Amino acid sequence: MRIDVLADTVAGLDEALTVVDAFDQALVAGLLRPQATGLFELADAVAGTPLATRVAEAAEKAAAGAAGEEHFVALAAARTALLGAAHDALVLRVEEAIGRTRGEEPGVTSGEPAALNLLAAARSWLADLARSGWRGIDHDVVSGAEQVVSALLKEPGSRRLATLLDGFAAELAASCPGASLDRVPERRWADLWSRAMLLTQPGAADTPPTTTATGRLLPLGVDLHEHPTAAQAQVHAVFEPADGSAPRLVRASVSAPKPDTVVGAGIWQLLRPHMSLLAAVSDGHSMTLTEMPLTVEGDLIWDDEHARQGEPADAFTTARVALSTATAPVTAPLDRHPARIAVPVFLEGYSSTKDTFTLAGHELAVDTDRIPAAGPLTPEAVAASSACIGLLRWDAGVFSVQPLAVETTVRKKAAALHAGAWAGGTTDKTGVKAEKAATDAAALLRERAGRLLRK
């Protein structure tokens, strides 16, 4: 892997992100009293694209405080297009650095259509948000989403939008009133607003066709996402098709709601029953898949009925032998955002600290803040490591690697430490203690819930 390539400037990237930031500032104040500079900069940035005419008109209307819903859609599309272009430029840089190719762009399959009146209602609420601005939100504005979300959730074709709006509205409600906020998460809220606005367009939620996967799955590592009320484990792996075609990078995810008292290793108790792959990751085994549903974006729609445990498979052997030849999946247009970049990589022969890997005289930042507490991997182990399987990410202007597993020395013996080592269970004293605490917390919650129901 050529770390020096990652340090080179990406032409036009800074300019594109500056335009996005300027538009996001306009959303802070609200598009009834906008900072017109940010609007016109956005229009200028897409002047040479098919969006040019619509966005120019939208910028003029918004600057005059007279924008309608169709104008907000155009502005959201322009912002999304700029971030998509930034994503693509960064991914090309990553592919140059690691020498990996991507699969072909897929077509799309029409899903179950959403009711147009519900899409219009969602779009109307989002337009009200844009006019108010993040500093202008209050409970009256935010509560307008409640009926919309309830209606959307009843329609299968609208649940993607419903889930997004539900979470977005809850986050805004927890931040009301906007005028009293010490800090506004400008990029995050603008991301959510733009994505939701585009999903109100008929056909925006259409997805590429799903195929099936038959062959051998070789896990690389687990990326654990934790929220106070939910958790998700995403397993990154190499899939070797039974027909002998080129290996592919794939992901398999499992999510579960959780109480905020269940943390650390206890999270695995919530996720483990829903995915046999987690046990295979812990035990160091491959999985044999038979007609497992697979999207062209590389996501396995996991079903234990289509999987069985295979022979032992060491993640570092997989990384050394198969990772470099695996084809990377494509990314759907609405998902093309720099924050979505998470590319599996293998590094070795570096010198390291807790914060950096140095290879051939070039430094790569190490994001140890993403290492979960639900496993034996620690920043200290990363600093003492000689090889690493990780996810290459981009944030705040720099590339960094999130360690999923490292080879290091423990008590003078070579050892491999994985962030997901406790996913299927553990005999490690720390892990056992954490799991017991989670079990006790869950039992207490069930008892209290039972008392409430009996009352």
Buried (B, 14 or more C-beta within 10 A) or exposed (E): BBBEBBBEEBEEBEEBBEBBBBBBBBBBBBBBEBBBEBBBBBBBBBEEEEBBEBBBBBBBBBBEEEBEBEBBBBBBBBBBBBBBBBBEBBBEBBBEBBEBEBBEEBEBEEEEBBBEEBBEBBBBBBBBBBBBBBBBBBEEBBBBBBEBBEBBBEBEBBBBBBEBBBBBBBBBBEBBEBEEBEEBBBBEBBBBBBBBBBBBBEEBBBBBEEEEBBBBBBBBBBBBBBEEEEBBBBBBBBBBBEEEEEBBBBBBBBBBEBBEBBBBBBBBBBBBEBBBBBBBBBBBBBBBBEEBBBBBBBBBBBEEEBBEBBEEBBBBEBBBBBBBEBBBBBBBBBEBBBBBBBBBBBBBEBEBEEBBBEBEEBBBBBBBEBBBBBBBBBBEBBBBBBBBBBBBBBEEEEBBBBBBBBBBEEEEEEEBBBBBBBBBBBEBEBBBEBBEBBEEBBEEEEEEEEEEEEE
